[in-house]
Amino acid sequence: MGSVEPVFANLRHNKGLRRFTLRGQTKVDAQFKLFCLVHNIDKLAKAGYGPR
């Protein structure tokens, strides 16, 4: 069973998401999804997926 805390720690400390820079629920949701997308792409790149 995994834990989601490392994801939030990575977003906060390594990616710099300490506060949201946009206002409004839809904009904050989009910004958070963008940070999660970057996190997942980084995980895939470290796992060896992508151009060789």
Stockholm file with secondary structure:
# STOCKHOLM 1.0

chainA/1-52         MGSVEPVFANLRHNKGLRRFTLRGQTKVDAQFKLFCLVHNIDKLAKAGYGPR
#=GR chainA/1-52 SS CCCSHHHHHIIIIISCCSSCSSCSHHHHHHHHHHHHHHHHHHHHHHHTCSCC
#=GC SS_cons        CCCSHHHHHIIIIISCCSSCSSCSHHHHHHHHHHHHHHHHHHHHHHHTCSCC
//
